[in-house]
Amino acid sequence: VIGVNTCGGCPGKKSVTRAAEMVKRGADTIVLASCITKGNPIGFPCPHARQMKAAVEKKVGETIKIIDYTH
């Protein structure tokens, strides 16, 4: 584990820079928390989840694996 971080709150703009920093420090996989993509445990997923994932993918590149949920 390189790090654990938040998206920075709505609309998740800090997720991109935080993911890039984790890759810079050696991460080969970025995992989006279940609260973002599935709304666990409250059942309300982030309305910006798709945009956030796409922006992270664009920033970190195709060689970094992106996983949509933690559990």
VEXRO-715360 format. One record per atom (N, C-alpha, C, O, CB): residue in one letter; x, y, z; atom name. Coordinates in nm, 4 decimals. Glycine has a CB too. Layout:
residues N
+-------+----------+----------+----------+-------+
! lumlo !       px !       py !       pz ! vexnu !
+-------+----------+----------+----------+-------+
!     A !        X !        Y !        Z !    CA !
...
+-------+----------+----------+----------+-------+
END
This chain:
residues 71
+-------+----------+----------+----------+-------+
! lumlo !       px !       py !       pz ! vexnu !
+-------+----------+----------+----------+-------+
!     V !   0.0858 !  -0.1171 !   0.0000 !     N !
!     V !   0.0000 !   0.0000 !   0.0000 !    CA !
!     V !   0.0901 !   0.1229 !   0.0000 !     C !
!     V !   0.1739 !   0.1402 !   0.0885 !     O !
!     V !  -0.0974 !   0.0000 !   0.1229 !    CB !
!     I !   0.0718 !   0.2063 !  -0.0986 !     N !
!     I !   0.1484 !   0.3309 !  -0.1089 !    CA !
!     I !   0.0801 !   0.4402 !  -0.0278 !     C !
!     I !   0.1470 !   0.5218 !   0.0357 !     O !
!     I !   0.1633 !   0.3747 !  -0.2571 !    CB !
!     G !  -0.0526 !   0.4419 !  -0.0298 !     N !
!     G !  -0.1231 !   0.5432 !   0.0450 !    CA !
!     G !  -0.2731 !   0.5236 !   0.0397 !     C !
!     G !  -0.3253 !   0.4507 !  -0.0447 !     O !
!     G !  -0.0875 !   0.6789 !  -0.0062 !    CB !
!     V !  -0.3401 !   0.5888 !   0.1299 !     N !
!     V !  -0.4856 !   0.5916 !   0.1350 !    CA !
!     V !  -0.5230 !   0.7387 !   0.1412 !     C !
!     V !  -0.4674 !   0.8151 !   0.2201 !     O !
!     V !  -0.5438 !   0.5094 !   0.2585 !    CB !
!     N !  -0.6172 !   0.7769 !   0.0578 !     N !
!     N !  -0.6517 !   0.9171 !   0.0504 !    CA !
!     N !  -0.7988 !   0.9323 !   0.0191 !     C !
!     N !  -0.8653 !   0.8353 !  -0.0173 !     O !
!     N !  -0.5668 !   0.9885 !  -0.0542 !    CB !
!     T !  -0.8494 !   1.0517 !   0.0327 !     N !
!     T !  -0.9881 !   1.0808 !  -0.0029 !    CA !
!     T !  -0.9909 !   1.1466 !  -0.1404 !     C !
!     T !  -0.8874 !   1.1853 !  -0.1947 !     O !
!     T !  -1.0557 !   1.1723 !   0.1039 !    CB !
!     C !  -1.1094 !   1.1582 !  -0.1944 !     N !
!     C !  -1.1252 !   1.2269 !  -0.3233 !    CA !
!     C !  -1.1206 !   1.3783 !  -0.3051 !     C !
!     C !  -1.1105 !   1.4528 !  -0.4025 !     O !
!     C !  -1.2578 !   1.1858 !  -0.3907 !    CB !
!     G !  -1.1280 !   1.4230 !  -0.1813 !     N !
!     G !  -1.1257 !   1.5659 !  -0.1540 !    CA !
!     G !  -1.2629 !   1.6271 !  -0.1381 !     C !
!     G !  -1.2761 !   1.7483 !  -0.1215 !     O !
!     G !  -1.0537 !   1.6360 !  -0.2622 !    CB !
!     G !  -1.3651 !   1.5434 !  -0.1431 !     N !
!     G !  -1.5016 !   1.5941 !  -0.1313 !    CA !
!     G !  -1.5592 !   1.6302 !  -0.2671 !     C !
!     G !  -1.4887 !   1.6290 !  -0.3681 !     O !
!     G !  -1.5055 !   1.7154 !  -0.0396 !    CB !
!     C !  -1.6838 !   1.6612 !  -0.2686 !     N !
!     C !  -1.7560 !   1.6881 !  -0.3920 !    CA !
!     C !  -1.6974 !   1.8099 !  -0.4645 !     C !
!     C !  -1.6770 !   1.9142 !  -0.4025 !     O !
!     C !  -1.9048 !   1.7103 !  -0.3624 !    CB !
!     P !  -1.6707 !   1.7982 !  -0.5924 !     N !
!     P !  -1.6993 !   1.6899 !  -0.6867 !    CA !
!     P !  -1.5834 !   1.5945 !  -0.7098 !     C !
!     P !  -1.5800 !   1.5289 !  -0.8140 !     O !
!     P !  -1.7404 !   1.7475 !  -0.8167 !    CB !
!     G !  -1.4903 !   1.5837 !  -0.6198 !     N !
!     G !  -1.3812 !   1.4872 !  -0.6320 !    CA !
!     G !  -1.2625 !   1.5354 !  -0.7127 !     C !
!     G !  -1.1861 !   1.4543 !  -0.7651 !     O !
!     G !  -1.4323 !   1.3635 !  -0.6927 !    CB !
!     K !  -1.2458 !   1.6661 !  -0.7235 !     N !
!     K !  -1.1377 !   1.7211 !  -0.8064 !    CA !
!     K !  -0.9985 !   1.6829 !  -0.7573 !     C !
!     K !  -0.9056 !   1.6735 !  -0.8375 !     O !
!     K !  -1.1487 !   1.8712 !  -0.8113 !    CB !
!     K !  -0.9827 !   1.6608 !  -0.6284 !     N !
!     K !  -0.8500 !   1.6289 !  -0.5749 !    CA !
!     K !  -0.8099 !   1.4841 !  -0.6020 !     C !
!     K !  -0.6935 !   1.4484 !  -0.5841 !     O !
!     K !  -0.8465 !   1.6556 !  -0.4255 !    CB !
!     S !  -0.9035 !   1.4010 !  -0.6445 !     N !
!     S !  -0.8720 !   1.2603 !  -0.6698 !    CA !
!     S !  -0.7667 !   1.2450 !  -0.7786 !     C !
!     S !  -0.6844 !   1.1537 !  -0.7719 !     O !
!     S !  -0.9981 !   1.1842 !  -0.7088 !    CB !
!     V !  -0.7675 !   1.3308 !  -0.8766 !     N !
!     V !  -0.6732 !   1.3211 !  -0.9885 !    CA !
!     V !  -0.5308 !   1.3496 !  -0.9421 !     C !
!     V !  -0.4402 !   1.2709 !  -0.9696 !     O !
!     V !  -0.7125 !   1.4185 !  -1.1008 !    CB !
!     T !  -0.5101 !   1.4589 !  -0.8736 !     N !
!     T !  -0.3754 !   1.4923 !  -0.8283 !    CA !
!     T !  -0.3271 !   1.3952 !  -0.7208 !     C !
!     T !  -0.2083 !   1.3638 !  -0.7150 !     O !
!     T !  -0.3715 !   1.6355 !  -0.7749 !    CB !
!     R !  -0.4167 !   1.3480 !  -0.6369 !     N !
!     R !  -0.3784 !   1.2533 !  -0.5335 !    CA !
!     R !  -0.3422 !   1.1170 !  -0.5934 !     C !
!     R !  -0.2481 !   1.0525 !  -0.5472 !     O !
!     R !  -0.4914 !   1.2380 !  -0.4321 !    CB !
!     A !  -0.4149 !   1.0735 !  -0.6942 !     N !
!     A !  -0.3814 !   0.9485 !  -0.7626 !    CA !
!     A !  -0.2465 !   0.9614 !  -0.8330 !     C !
!     A !  -0.1645 !   0.8697 !  -0.8272 !     O !
!     A !  -0.4918 !   0.9105 !  -0.8643 !    CB !
!     A !  -0.2233 !   1.0734 !  -0.8986 !     N !
!     A !  -0.0958 !   1.0960 !  -0.9674 !    CA !
!     A !   0.0209 !   1.0952 !  -0.8687 !     C !
!     A !   0.1282 !   1.0434 !  -0.8996 !     O !
!     A !  -0.0991 !   1.2295 !  -1.0439 !    CB !
!     E !   0.0002 !   1.1514 !  -0.7525 !     N !
!     E !   0.1054 !   1.1521 !  -0.6501 !    CA !
!     E !   0.1344 !   1.0114 !  -0.6001 !     C !
!     E !   0.2500 !   0.9768 !  -0.5755 !     O !
!     E !   0.0652 !   1.2419 !  -0.5327 !    CB !
!     M !   0.0303 !   0.9299 !  -0.5850 !     N !
!     M !   0.0529 !   0.7921 !  -0.5416 !    CA !
!     M !   0.1302 !   0.7135 !  -0.6477 !     C !
!     M !   0.2165 !   0.6325 !  -0.6140 !     O !
!     M !  -0.0811 !   0.7229 !  -0.5113 !    CB !
!     V !   0.1000 !   0.7368 !  -0.7749 !     N !
!     V !   0.1741 !   0.6721 !  -0.8829 !    CA !
!     V !   0.3192 !   0.7182 !  -0.8818 !     C !
!     V !   0.4106 !   0.6380 !  -0.9009 !     O !
!     V !   0.1092 !   0.7022 !  -1.0195 !    CB !
!     K !   0.3396 !   0.8464 !  -0.8594 !     N !
!     K !   0.4748 !   0.9013 !  -0.8508 !    CA !
!     K !   0.5545 !   0.8333 !  -0.7394 !     C !
!     K !   0.6763 !   0.8182 !  -0.7498 !     O !
!     K !   0.4695 !   1.0530 !  -0.8269 !    CB !
!     R !   0.4855 !   0.7926 !  -0.6333 !     N !
!     R !   0.5513 !   0.7279 !  -0.5190 !    CA !
!     R !   0.5594 !   0.5756 !  -0.5335 !     C !
!     R !   0.6059 !   0.5066 !  -0.4428 !     O !
!     R !   0.4774 !   0.7625 !  -0.3909 !    CB !
!     G !   0.5144 !   0.5242 !  -0.6472 !     N !
!     G !   0.5322 !   0.3824 !  -0.6736 !    CA !
!     G !   0.4075 !   0.2977 !  -0.6882 !     C !
!     G !   0.4190 !   0.1772 !  -0.7105 !     O !
!     G !   0.6106 !   0.3270 !  -0.5687 !    CB !
!     A !   0.2902 !   0.3548 !  -0.6768 !     N !
!     A !   0.1670 !   0.2762 !  -0.6902 !    CA !
!     A !   0.1513 !   0.2265 !  -0.8336 !     C !
!     A !   0.1770 !   0.3002 !  -0.9288 !     O !
!     A !   0.0437 !   0.3601 !  -0.6488 !    CB !
!     D !   0.1091 !   0.1013 !  -0.8481 !     N !
!     D !   0.0808 !   0.0480 !  -0.9808 !    CA !
!     D !  -0.0681 !   0.0240 !  -1.0011 !     C !
!     D !  -0.1118 !  -0.0154 !  -1.1092 !     O !
!     D !   0.1576 !  -0.0812 !  -1.0029 !    CB !
!     T !  -0.1458 !   0.0483 !  -0.8950 !     N !
!     T !  -0.2904 !   0.0306 !  -0.8980 !    CA !
!     T !  -0.3555 !   0.1413 !  -0.8155 !     C !
!     T !  -0.3075 !   0.1769 !  -0.7079 !     O !
!     T !  -0.3307 !  -0.1100 !  -0.8444 !    CB !
!     I !  -0.4646 !   0.1944 !  -0.8677 !     N !
!     I !  -0.5452 !   0.2924 !  -0.7948 !    CA !
!     I !  -0.6812 !   0.2275 !  -0.7716 !     C !
!     I !  -0.7441 !   0.1787 !  -0.8655 !     O !
!     I !  -0.5582 !   0.4300 !  -0.8742 !    CB !
!     V !  -0.7261 !   0.2272 !  -0.6467 !     N !
!     V !  -0.8541 !   0.1669 !  -0.6125 !    CA !
!     V !  -0.9485 !   0.2770 !  -0.5660 !     C !
!     V !  -0.9188 !   0.3500 !  -0.4715 !     O !
!     V !  -0.8375 !   0.0573 !  -0.5030 !    CB !
!     L !  -1.0613 !   0.2878 !  -0.6330 !     N !
!     L !  -1.1635 !   0.3843 !  -0.5912 !    CA !
!     L !  -1.2478 !   0.3190 !  -0.4820 !     C !
!     L !  -1.2918 !   0.2050 !  -0.4969 !     O !
!     L !  -1.2532 !   0.4298 !  -0.7128 !    CB !
!     A !  -1.2695 !   0.3892 !  -0.3756 !     N !
!     A !  -1.3454 !   0.3348 !  -0.2628 !    CA !
!     A !  -1.4891 !   0.3026 !  -0.3032 !     C !
!     A !  -1.5461 !   0.3656 !  -0.3923 !     O !
!     A !  -1.3447 !   0.4337 !  -0.1455 !    CB !
!     S !  -1.5450 !   0.2050 !  -0.2367 !     N !
!     S !  -1.6821 !   0.1628 !  -0.2648 !    CA !
!     S !  -1.7832 !   0.2747 !  -0.2424 !     C !
!     S !  -1.8893 !   0.2759 !  -0.3049 !     O !
!     S !  -1.7181 !   0.0440 !  -0.1786 !    CB !
!     C !  -1.7514 !   0.3678 !  -0.1546 !     N !
!     C !  -1.8442 !   0.4786 !  -0.1315 !    CA !
!     C !  -1.8575 !   0.5652 !  -0.2572 !     C !
!     C !  -1.9618 !   0.6266 !  -0.2795 !     O !
!     C !  -1.7969 !   0.5646 !  -0.0121 !    CB !
!     I !  -1.7534 !   0.5700 !  -0.3381 !     N !
!     I !  -1.7572 !   0.6498 !  -0.4610 !    CA !
!     I !  -1.8425 !   0.5812 !  -0.5672 !     C !
!     I !  -1.9343 !   0.6421 !  -0.6223 !     O !
!     I !  -1.6148 !   0.6735 !  -0.5145 !    CB !
!     T !  -1.8128 !   0.4560 !  -0.5959 !     N !
!     T !  -1.8762 !   0.3891 !  -0.7089 !    CA !
!     T !  -2.0045 !   0.3145 !  -0.6766 !     C !
!     T !  -2.0923 !   0.3022 !  -0.7619 !     O !
!     T !  -1.7811 !   0.2949 !  -0.7681 !    CB !
!     K !  -2.0160 !   0.2649 !  -0.5543 !     N !
!     K !  -2.1340 !   0.1851 !  -0.5178 !    CA !
!     K !  -2.2193 !   0.2498 !  -0.4093 !     C !
!     K !  -2.3314 !   0.2057 !  -0.3838 !     O !
!     K !  -2.0907 !   0.0483 !  -0.4715 !    CB !
!     G !  -2.1672 !   0.3535 !  -0.3458 !     N !
!     G !  -2.2431 !   0.4192 !  -0.2402 !    CA !
!     G !  -2.2439 !   0.3440 !  -0.1089 !     C !
!     G !  -2.3218 !   0.3762 !  -0.0192 !     O !
!     G !  -2.3823 !   0.4395 !  -0.2847 !    CB !
!     N !  -2.1580 !   0.2441 !  -0.0966 !     N !
!     N !  -2.1510 !   0.1682 !   0.0295 !    CA !
!     N !  -2.0924 !   0.2553 !   0.1384 !     C !
!     N !  -1.9949 !   0.3251 !   0.1104 !     O !
!     N !  -2.0665 !   0.0392 !   0.0128 !    CB !
!     P !  -2.1416 !   0.2570 !   0.2550 !     N !
!     P !  -2.2494 !   0.1753 !   0.3078 !    CA !
!     P !  -2.3861 !   0.2430 !   0.3024 !     C !
!     P !  -2.4847 !   0.1825 !   0.3443 !     O !
!     P !  -2.2185 !   0.1378 !   0.4483 !    CB !
!     I !  -2.3956 !   0.3644 !   0.2531 !     N !
!     I !  -2.5241 !   0.4362 !   0.2631 !    CA !
!     I !  -2.6141 !   0.4220 !   0.1407 !     C !
!     I !  -2.7284 !   0.4676 !   0.1428 !     O !
!     I !  -2.4981 !   0.5815 !   0.2866 !    CB !
!     G !  -2.5639 !   0.3591 !   0.0336 !     N !
!     G !  -2.6473 !   0.3367 !  -0.0841 !    CA !
!     G !  -2.6606 !   0.4561 !  -0.1764 !     C !
!     G !  -2.7517 !   0.4600 !  -0.2591 !     O !
!     G !  -2.7814 !   0.2952 !  -0.0413 !    CB !
!     F !  -2.5719 !   0.5534 !  -0.1641 !     N !
!     F !  -2.5779 !   0.6723 !  -0.2488 !    CA !
!     F !  -2.4420 !   0.6932 !  -0.3153 !     C !
!     F !  -2.3549 !   0.7584 !  -0.2576 !     O !
!     F !  -2.6191 !   0.7978 !  -0.1662 !    CB !
!     P !  -2.4227 !   0.6389 !  -0.4360 !     N !
!     P !  -2.2934 !   0.6559 !  -0.5031 !    CA !
!     P !  -2.2690 !   0.8007 !  -0.5430 !     C !
!     P !  -2.3626 !   0.8795 !  -0.5574 !     O !
!     P !  -2.2857 !   0.5668 !  -0.6263 !    CB !
!     C !  -2.1445 !   0.8336 !  -0.5601 !     N !
!     C !  -2.1071 !   0.9689 !  -0.6010 !    CA !
!     C !  -2.1600 !   0.9969 !  -0.7414 !     C !
!     C !  -2.1381 !   0.9166 !  -0.8321 !     O !
!     C !  -1.9532 !   0.9874 !  -0.5961 !    CB !
!     P !  -2.2286 !   1.1082 !  -0.7610 !     N !
!     P !  -2.2794 !   1.1405 !  -0.8944 !    CA !
!     P !  -2.1668 !   1.1761 !  -0.9928 !     C !
!     P !  -2.1910 !   1.1878 !  -1.1129 !     O !
!     P !  -2.3784 !   1.2563 !  -0.8853 !    CB !
!     H !  -2.0460 !   1.1929 !  -0.9429 !     N !
!     H !  -1.9320 !   1.2285 !  -1.0277 !    CA !
!     H !  -1.8352 !   1.1115 !  -1.0479 !     C !
!     H !  -1.7254 !   1.1304 !  -1.1004 !     O !
!     H !  -1.8576 !   1.3465 !  -0.9671 !    CB !
!     A !  -1.8752 !   0.9910 !  -1.0067 !     N !
!     A !  -1.7855 !   0.8749 !  -1.0084 !    CA !
!     A !  -1.7278 !   0.8468 !  -1.1472 !     C !
!     A !  -1.6074 !   0.8251 !  -1.1603 !     O !
!     A !  -1.8594 !   0.7521 !  -0.9587 !    CB !
!     R !  -1.8107 !   0.8470 !  -1.2496 !     N !
!     R !  -1.7617 !   0.8171 !  -1.3851 !    CA !
!     R !  -1.6630 !   0.9218 !  -1.4334 !     C !
!     R !  -1.5586 !   0.8889 !  -1.4897 !     O !
!     R !  -1.8785 !   0.8076 !  -1.4831 !    CB !
!     Q !  -1.6963 !   1.0473 !  -1.4114 !     N !
!     Q !  -1.6063 !   1.1562 !  -1.4513 !    CA !
!     Q !  -1.4755 !   1.1497 !  -1.3747 !     C !
!     Q !  -1.3684 !   1.1724 !  -1.4310 !     O !
!     Q !  -1.6730 !   1.2922 !  -1.4290 !    CB !
!     M !  -1.4845 !   1.1186 !  -1.2459 !     N !
!     M !  -1.3666 !   1.1098 !  -1.1617 !    CA !
!     M !  -1.2752 !   0.9974 !  -1.2105 !     C !
!     M !  -1.1544 !   1.0166 !  -1.2243 !     O !
!     M !  -1.4066 !   1.0872 !  -1.0150 !    CB !
!     K !  -1.3330 !   0.8808 !  -1.2364 !     N !
!     K !  -1.2542 !   0.7674 !  -1.2839 !    CA !
!     K !  -1.1885 !   0.8004 !  -1.4182 !     C !
!     K !  -1.0701 !   0.7728 !  -1.4376 !     O !
!     K !  -1.3428 !   0.6416 !  -1.2969 !    CB !
!     A !  -1.2634 !   0.8584 !  -1.5091 !     N !
!     A !  -1.2091 !   0.8934 !  -1.6407 !    CA !
!     A !  -1.0941 !   0.9929 !  -1.6286 !     C !
!     A !  -0.9939 !   0.9808 !  -1.6991 !     O !
!     A !  -1.3192 !   0.9514 !  -1.7301 !    CB !
!     A !  -1.1077 !   1.0900 !  -1.5408 !     N !
!     A !  -1.0030 !   1.1905 !  -1.5220 !    CA !
!     A !  -0.8778 !   1.1283 !  -1.4605 !     C !
!     A !  -0.7662 !   1.1636 !  -1.4988 !     O !
!     A !  -1.0540 !   1.3050 !  -1.4332 !    CB !
!     V !  -0.8951 !   1.0364 !  -1.3658 !     N !
!     V !  -0.7814 !   0.9674 !  -1.3046 !    CA !
!     V !  -0.7117 !   0.8820 !  -1.4098 !     C !
!     V !  -0.5891 !   0.8843 !  -1.4203 !     O !
!     V !  -0.8273 !   0.8799 !  -1.1844 !    CB !
!     E !  -0.7893 !   0.8062 !  -1.4882 !     N !
!     E !  -0.7312 !   0.7228 !  -1.5937 !    CA !
!     E !  -0.6507 !   0.8058 !  -1.6930 !     C !
!     E !  -0.5410 !   0.7669 !  -1.7331 !     O !
!     E !  -0.8410 !   0.6465 !  -1.6671 !    CB !
!     K !  -0.7049 !   0.9180 !  -1.7314 !     N !
!     K !  -0.6363 !   1.0061 !  -1.8268 !    CA !
!     K !  -0.5047 !   1.0576 !  -1.7693 !     C !
!     K !  -0.4042 !   1.0657 !  -1.8399 !     O !
!     K !  -0.7265 !   1.1243 !  -1.8651 !    CB !
!     K !  -0.5062 !   1.0919 !  -1.6419 !     N !
!     K !  -0.3878 !   1.1495 !  -1.5775 !    CA !
!     K !  -0.2778 !   1.0460 !  -1.5534 !     C !
!     K !  -0.1606 !   1.0738 !  -1.5788 !     O !
!     K !  -0.4271 !   1.2135 !  -1.4455 !    CB !
!     V !  -0.3140 !   0.9272 !  -1.5050 !     N !
!     V !  -0.2116 !   0.8296 !  -1.4668 !    CA !
!     V !  -0.1682 !   0.7397 !  -1.5818 !     C !
!     V !  -0.0633 !   0.6759 !  -1.5733 !     O !
!     V !  -0.2622 !   0.7444 !  -1.3540 !    CB !
!     G !  -0.2450 !   0.7334 !  -1.6873 !     N !
!     G !  -0.2070 !   0.6541 !  -1.8036 !    CA !
!     G !  -0.2599 !   0.5118 !  -1.8011 !     C !
!     G !  -0.3154 !   0.4653 !  -1.7015 !     O !
!     G !  -0.0593 !   0.6507 !  -1.8150 !    CB !
!     E !  -0.2411 !   0.4444 !  -1.9133 !     N !
!     E !  -0.2974 !   0.3113 !  -1.9326 !    CA !
!     E !  -0.2232 !   0.2006 !  -1.8582 !     C !
!     E !  -0.2777 !   0.0916 !  -1.8411 !     O !
!     E !  -0.2994 !   0.2796 !  -2.0777 !    CB !
!     T !  -0.1019 !   0.2258 !  -1.8142 !     N !
!     T !  -0.0253 !   0.1214 !  -1.7473 !    CA !
!     T !  -0.0653 !   0.1033 !  -1.6010 !     C !
!     T !  -0.0280 !   0.0040 !  -1.5385 !     O !
!     T !   0.1216 !   0.1529 !  -1.7560 !    CB !
!     I !  -0.1397 !   0.1973 !  -1.5468 !     N !
!     I !  -0.1857 !   0.1896 !  -1.4076 !    CA !
!     I !  -0.3241 !   0.1264 !  -1.4046 !     C !
!     I !  -0.4154 !   0.1713 !  -1.4739 !     O !
!     I !  -0.1880 !   0.3308 !  -1.3409 !    CB !
!     K !  -0.3389 !   0.0227 !  -1.3242 !     N !
!     K !  -0.4670 !  -0.0464 !  -1.3114 !    CA !
!     K !  -0.5613 !   0.0360 !  -1.2229 !     C !
!     K !  -0.5207 !   0.0881 !  -1.1191 !     O !
!     K !  -0.4471 !  -0.1892 !  -1.2524 !    CB !
!     I !  -0.6870 !   0.0468 !  -1.2654 !     N !
!     I !  -0.7892 !   0.1163 !  -1.1873 !    CA !
!     I !  -0.8933 !   0.0124 !  -1.1458 !     C !
!     I !  -0.9497 !  -0.0574 !  -1.2301 !     O !
!     I !  -0.8551 !   0.2348 !  -1.2693 !    CB !
!     I !  -0.9180 !   0.0029 !  -1.0150 !     N !
!     I !  -1.0198 !  -0.0876 !  -0.9624 !    CA !
!     I !  -1.1335 !  -0.0015 !  -0.9111 !     C !
!     I !  -1.1115 !   0.0978 !  -0.8418 !     O !
!     I !  -0.9627 !  -0.1812 !  -0.8492 !    CB !
!     D !  -1.2569 !  -0.0409 !  -0.9462 !     N !
!     D !  -1.3765 !   0.0408 !  -0.9193 !    CA !
!     D !  -1.4289 !   0.0402 !  -0.7769 !     C !
!     D !  -1.5080 !   0.1274 !  -0.7409 !     O !
!     D !  -1.4840 !  -0.0034 !  -1.0065 !    CB !
!     Y !  -1.3876 !  -0.0550 !  -0.6951 !     N !
!     Y !  -1.4424 !  -0.0609 !  -0.5588 !    CA !
!     Y !  -1.3485 !  -0.1374 !  -0.4671 !     C !
!     Y !  -1.2692 !  -0.2198 !  -0.5126 !     O !
!     Y !  -1.5820 !  -0.1266 !  -0.5586 !    CB !
!     T !  -1.3579 !  -0.1102 !  -0.3397 !     N !
!     T !  -1.2697 !  -0.1726 !  -0.2427 !    CA !
!     T !  -1.3272 !  -0.3004 !  -0.1844 !     C !
!     T !  -1.2513 !  -0.3917 !  -0.1519 !     O !
!     T !  -1.2395 !  -0.0764 !  -0.1326 !    CB !
!     H !  -1.4562 !  -0.3096 !  -0.1703 !     N !
!     H !  -1.5175 !  -0.4299 !  -0.1129 !    CA !
!     H !  -1.6644 !  -0.4365 !  -0.1476 !     C !
!     H !  -1.7330 !  -0.5307 !  -0.1081 !     O !
!     H !  -1.4995 !  -0.4331 !   0.0390 !    CB !
+-------+----------+----------+----------+-------+
END
